[in-house]
Amino acid sequence: MIKIVGLLLVAAIATYGLHAFAQIRADVRPSLTPIGSSSSNGVSFAWFYDSTERTVVVCRIGQAPGDSVDCKAKTTLQ
């Protein structure tokens, strides 16, 4: 009798453990998704969609070696 109760208890704990482990979900979506890019007169542009904040971001960089990347949010999508 004790063996059966012990076996049922172990089975119940294992089932609960599997159920609790299956509930863990990780969000693996990329925060920025590239939309497109272009360049004109030595200035390059790239557009990205931020799915967490639902915004479109545009980044700009010049042709000179000392130019930094300048990114600004363009609009918030509803």
C-alpha positions as CSV (number, residue, x, y, z in Angstrom):
1,M,0.0,0.0,0.0
2,I,2.8,2.4,0.9
3,K,4.5,1.7,-2.4
4,I,1.4,2.6,-4.4
5,V,0.9,5.8,-2.5
6,G,4.5,6.7,-2.9
7,L,4.4,6.0,-6.7
8,L,1.2,8.1,-7.0
9,L,2.9,10.9,-5.1
10,V,6.0,10.8,-7.3
11,A,3.8,10.8,-10.4
12,A,1.8,13.8,-9.2
13,I,4.9,15.7,-8.4
14,A,6.5,14.9,-11.8
15,T,3.3,15.9,-13.6
16,Y,3.2,19.2,-11.8
17,G,6.8,19.8,-12.5
18,L,6.4,19.2,-16.3
19,H,3.3,21.4,-16.3
20,A,5.1,24.3,-14.5
21,F,8.1,24.0,-16.8
22,A,5.9,24.1,-19.9
23,Q,4.4,27.4,-18.8
24,I,7.8,29.3,-19.1
25,R,7.9,31.2,-22.4
26,A,10.6,33.5,-23.5
27,D,10.0,36.4,-25.9
28,V,12.5,35.9,-28.7
29,R,11.2,38.6,-31.1
30,P,13.8,41.0,-32.3
31,S,13.3,44.5,-31.0
32,L,14.3,46.2,-34.2
33,T,13.4,44.7,-37.6
34,P,15.1,46.3,-40.7
35,I,12.6,47.7,-43.2
36,G,14.9,49.1,-45.8
37,S,17.9,51.4,-46.6
38,S,19.0,53.9,-49.2
39,S,21.7,56.4,-49.8
40,S,21.9,59.8,-51.5
41,N,24.8,62.3,-51.9
42,G,27.0,60.3,-49.6
43,V,24.5,60.0,-46.8
44,S,23.0,56.6,-45.9
45,F,19.6,56.0,-44.4
46,A,18.2,52.9,-42.8
47,W,14.6,52.3,-41.5
48,F,13.8,49.9,-38.7
49,Y,10.5,48.9,-37.0
50,D,10.6,48.5,-33.2
51,S,7.9,46.0,-32.4
52,T,8.0,46.5,-28.6
53,E,7.3,50.2,-28.8
54,R,5.5,50.1,-32.2
55,T,7.6,52.9,-33.7
56,V,9.5,53.4,-37.0
57,V,13.1,54.5,-36.5
58,V,15.3,56.1,-39.1
59,C,19.1,56.1,-38.8
60,R,21.4,58.4,-40.8
61,I,25.2,58.3,-41.3
62,G,27.4,60.5,-43.5
63,Q,30.3,59.5,-45.7
64,A,33.0,61.1,-43.6
65,P,35.0,58.7,-41.3
66,G,34.2,60.8,-38.1
67,D,30.4,60.8,-38.7
68,S,28.3,59.0,-36.1
69,V,25.1,57.1,-36.5
70,D,22.1,59.4,-35.8
71,C,18.8,57.5,-35.1
72,K,15.5,59.1,-34.4
73,A,12.0,57.8,-33.9
74,K,9.8,58.9,-36.8
75,T,6.3,58.0,-35.7
76,T,4.3,55.8,-33.4
77,L,2.0,53.3,-35.0
78,Q,-1.5,52.9,-33.6
